Amino acid sequence: GGWSRMSWAACCSNKQMQDMFFGESNSAMYRDAAKGRREAACQWCFEHVQMFVLGKSLIWVCDNCKGISEACEKCGQPVKQALVRKDNYKTCSICFLKNFKKLEKAKTDYIVKPRTRLMLEKDLEKVTNFRENAAKAGLLRPFLFLVSLPAVARLQAAINLGWTFIGSAHMGDAHAEAWEILSRKDVGLRDRMYKLRDTLLRREVNWHSILLPLCEELCVPAYMNWSEEFVSPKMSYPEALKECHQVKSPNLNSLENEFSDKIGKHQRARMSSLQACSLAEIKNSEHVRKLLGMPQLQPQAVQPLLSYSIDSSFLMLARRDGSDGTGHVDAEDLVQEVVACFSGVCEGEEAMFEEVIAAAKTKVCSDGVVMERDTAPPGSILNANISTFWLTMDLLDIDTSTAAGKILPVVLQMLFHKSRLAIHGLKIEDFIRGDFE
């Protein structure tokens, strides 16, 4: 009788048996965790990346896309939590799916596929079921912002919210991806809003009811009224819904601009006086003045992105030497970073900034070496350019695991893209004509 009660685990406590079952990677995994970083294949963005361990846990964060992974018990690879099978073996997709390379290639091809201005306009005019759904739900503006984003930014938005398009049937169709980001069950923008509000009134979430709680949570302190902070009116639900169903939505438009402007101002307020002084000095330099004087950057809609990208690029560069933001920043580097923040609309957009960039690229270091900007590899998720949003959330003490922290990078990406479109003279309103007639 003694044998029958003996557990499976006890018989496997024999070291060789264990190694046969689990491979020897377990101990290696714990060693890596102690070091705090390892190289691995990320199953969110399908790239070979550096992963960092969170605190003392065994939860890994991808340095490129910030996707969160657990370790597979069998092979020790960090894997997306959703891909760890919950049966006896707890193996991961790398253990039983050997198509990582294929998906990696599909993703890279999709990201590097060029998009001309004509293709962008066609995408924005195209009529699909997804578009009709968005129009009905009062989400047409964010839907079109998402469609106009470059593919890599949509992939990154999905990862921020908690899933990935890579390997799914939606990948490659801008309208399908945009609608999925807005409406996916439990993790899309619309459902995450319920979590932010915790309301019993599960009304349909429209664009205004996504922006409003974000503005209240992040920009209106508890002791102040809405009207003391915001010029845009706080609309009731029926008013907002009506405005979401119009071609021209002046209140929504001004709320979008005001929100992105406020986030920028909050970030500016967190700069030390030393940083503010050196930034003012750089802004006065010939390179930056040349950039700020460009006619394309004068429209009102471009201003929030312009001031935000200057501040963020400065703060990123000042931290580049590993310090807490006291590093030396050159005007030439700053100009190149800011121009990188403006890219992502259509093919050939670099031509617009050619002169400014050409002047900035002539910088030679003290040892006579020409400095090049660190650019992301062509098919990489890093081209979504969201590192500045993570810095902003860090400065404003927004926890990235909360509802607001998951939604904010996606909303900022959309609102700043509105400014990018404005640089090219494109307005979302021009593409909404036929939807509500």
Secondary structure by P-SEA (a helix, b strand, c coil): ccccccccccccccaaaaaaacccaaaaaaaaaaacbbbbbbcccccbbbbbbcccccbbbbcccbbbbbbcccccccccccccccccccccccccccaaaaaaaaaaaaaaccccaaaaaaaaacccaaaaaaaaacaaaaaaaaaaccaaaaaaaaaaaccccccccccccaaaaaaaaaccccccaaaaaaaaacccccccccaaaaaaaaaaacccccccccccccccccccaaaaaaaaaccccaaaaaaaaaaaaaaaaaaaaaccaaaaaaaaaaaacaaaaaaaaccccccccaaaaaaaaaaaaaaaaaacccccccccccaaaaaaaaaaaaccccccccccaaaaaaaaacccccccbbbbcccccccccccccaaaaaaaaaaaccccccccccaaaaaaaaaaaaaaaaaaccccccccccccc
